[in-house]
Amino acid sequence: MPDFQTIIYDKKDGKGYITLNRPQALNTYNLQMRDELYQVLSAIKDDPEVMIVILAGAGRAFCAGADLTEFLTAPSRVTARQVRWERDVWGLFLALPQPLIAALHGYVLGSGIEIALCCDLRIASEDARFGLPEPSLGIIPAAGGTQLLPRTVGRAKSLEKLLTSDWTDAQEAYNSGLVNQVVPKDNLLPYVEQVAGKIMSRAPIAIRYAKQAVRRGLDMSLEEGLALERRLRGLVLLSDDAREGITARLDNRAPRF
């Protein structure tokens, strides 16, 4: 994998680590970061060695939103649509088969919230601050914020944040369901790695299918979602992991995973 300018990627012990790395700009999301995230996520998606992904930010922020200096010089709408189609980073985030954990600290604004919402679990440090400032700038979130936020915290809370552009601290984010846990800043990455280790100790095929069932099922009716669950259950039961896990339970012993 080549050297990147706006992100850092490392792989260790089955974990893929992506770090947004524009600390001088509070990790604001720009075109180069989009291209580099697209490249690394595409590689991770097909990498059998990566069982789980941890996404974090360097410096004082996770991501403080989009780089407005580039936004103000954006290409034409036709060109922009074509680029989004060819490099759908948000679609890649959501299609990743591996569980994805966001380690959030400092500013988590605009595109930063949208990136975090594409992750399966969100763990925040006590200093994290969340906000969707787009309406105060005369625009609206355009990378899933108006769709992913209501699916996470509900309609009323989403509209409150979108219409007022008020910021949210870590505890309020936890209370609303935006993040799964809040931990001391110094313990953020160790705690995230602990959670990642627990997930990795489970049967990997079951973990991937469970994620798929939830992700896809949210866009279906209950009847369709239950049918999807039955299909995926059938596939899981055909796996060696399921056979070993069930046999181990019957023998009253621990499975290998």
N, C-alpha and C positions, 0 to 999 in steps of 0.2 A: 504494500500500500504506500502511495507517495506521501511526501511531507505536505501538510496542509498549512494554510496561512491563518485561518479563522477558527479552526477546531483542532483538538488533539484526540487521536484515537489510539487506544491501547487494548490489548487482549491478554488476559491472564486467568488461568484456572477456570476456564469456561465462561468467564465474564467479559463482556465487551464494555469498555469505558469510553464514552464520548464526552469531551469537555469543550463547551463553547469558549473560545479563546480570543476575545477582543476586549481584554480587561480595561484598556485605555478608553474604550467607548461603551463601557458597561455591558459588553457582549450584545450590543444592538445587532439585529438581524439584517444583513445586507445580501446583495446578489451573490457575492463570493461564498458567504456562509451557506446560502441556499444550495449552490452547486456542490460544495464540499459535503454537506449533509446528505445530499442526494447520492453522491458517490459512495460514502461510507455506509449508509443505510442499505443501499443496493447490495453491497458486499456482505454485510452482516446477515441479510435476509437469507442468503444461500450458503452461509458458513455453518457447517455441522458442528464445529468446535465451540460456537458461541451459544450458550444455553440461556443467558439472560443479559440484559443491557442496562447499564447505569448511565444516566445523562445528568451532567452537572455543569456549572459555570465557573470560570476562573475569576479571581479578583473579588470585587465588592458586590457582584450581582450575578443572578442566574441569567437573566436577559431583560434589558430595560426597554424592549420593544423594537420596532423597525427603525432602521437608519433613515431619518427624515431627509438627510442631505441627498440620498439616492432617490428617495420617494419623490422629491420635488423635481427630479430630472428623469422621471419614469418614462419608458418607451410608450409608443402609441398603444391604444387598447387592443388592436389586432395583434401587434407583436407580443404584448403582455399575455394575451390569451394563449397564443401559440407556445410561448415559453412555459407557462403554467402547465399546459397539456404535456409538453415534452419532459418537464421536470417537476412532477407532482410530489414534492417533498412531504406534504401533509398526508397524501394518500399512502406514501411509503411508510410513514410513521404508523398509520392505522393498520396497515397490512402486515406489519412485522409479525412473524409467527412467535418469536421469543417474547417473554414478558419484558416490559420496559418500565424501569423505575426512574422517576425524576427526583433528584436531590436539589431542593430549592432553598436558596438563601438570598438575602439582600433584595434587590428590586426584581420583581416578577411582573412585568407590565406588558400590555398589548400582545405582541407576538410571543412574548415570554410565557404569558398565560396560555396562549393557543398551543404552543409547543408542549407545555406541561399537560394540557388537557388531552393531548394525543397519547400520553403515556398511560400505562395501566395502573400504576400506583404513584402517588405524589407524597413525598415526605419533606417537610419544611423545617428549617431551623427557626428559632424564636425571633430572629431579626428579619424574617421574610416579610415583604410588603407587596400586596397584590393590587392591580388596578387595570382598568380598560379605559385609557384616556382618549381613545379615538373620537368619540362624539364631541369632546371639548376642543378637538382640533378640526372639526368640521367634516369628519369622515366616520366610517363605521368599521368594525373589525372585519377583515376580509380573508382570514385564513381559518375560519371555522369557529370563531369566538361566539357568534350569535346562535350557533347550532350545538356546539359541544358543551358550552356552559349550562344551558337549560337542561341538557341531558345528565348533567352532573349534580347541579345544586337546585334544579327546579326553576320554573318560570318566574315566580315572583322575585326571588333573589337575583336572578340573572337580569331582569328588567331594572331592578333597583341599581345594580352596578353599571349597567349600560347607559341608563338615562341620566344618572347623577355624576358618573365618572369618579365616584368616591373610592378612596383606597381602602383596603382591608388588611388588618394585621394577621399574623399567623394564627392566633387563637380564634379569631372570627372565621378565618378560612377553614379551620378544623371544625368549628361548630356548624358551619354551613355544608360540610361535606366536600369542600373543594380539595382539601388535603386529607390524607389518611392518618398522619401522625405529625406532631410537633415535638422537636427534640432540641436540646441545647446546641448552639452553633458548633462547638468543638466536637460534638458527638454525631454530627450529621452523617458524614461518610461512613464512619464505623457502624452506625445503626443501619444505614442503607445496605451495607455489605452483609450485615447480620440477617436482614430480611431476605436479601438475595440468596444467601447460603441456605436458608430454610426452604425457599422455593426450589432451589436446585436439588435439595434432598428428596423431593417428591418425584414421582414417575414423570419423565419429561414429555412423553406422548400425551398423557392425561392432562398435564399442565397446558400444553399447546391447544388441545381440543377444548378444554374448559374456557380458555381465553377466546377461542374462535366462537364458541357457542354464545358467550355473552356479547361479544362485539357484533356479530351478525344478527343475533336474536333481537337486539334493541331496535333494529330497523324493520322488524317483522311483527305481524300480529301474534298474539299469544299462541294461537293454534299452530301457526307456521313455526314459531320458535320451539314449541314442544316437539314438533316433527323433526326439526333440525337436531335437537338434543338427542332424540332417539337414534337418528342416523349416526351421529358422532359417537354415541355410546356403543353402537354396534361395531364401529371401526376400532374403538379403544379396546373392546373385549377380544379382538383378534390379535392384539399386540402381545409380544413376549412380556412386557412390563405388567400387563393385566394378569396374565397367567401366573407370573411369579408372585405378584402381590396377593392374589387370591389364595394361591397355594400356601404362601407363608402365613397368611391369617388362619387358614384351616389347620396348619401345623403349629400354630401359636408361636411363631418366630418372626423376627423382623426381616422384611425384604431387603434386597441389596441397595435400593435407592433411598 
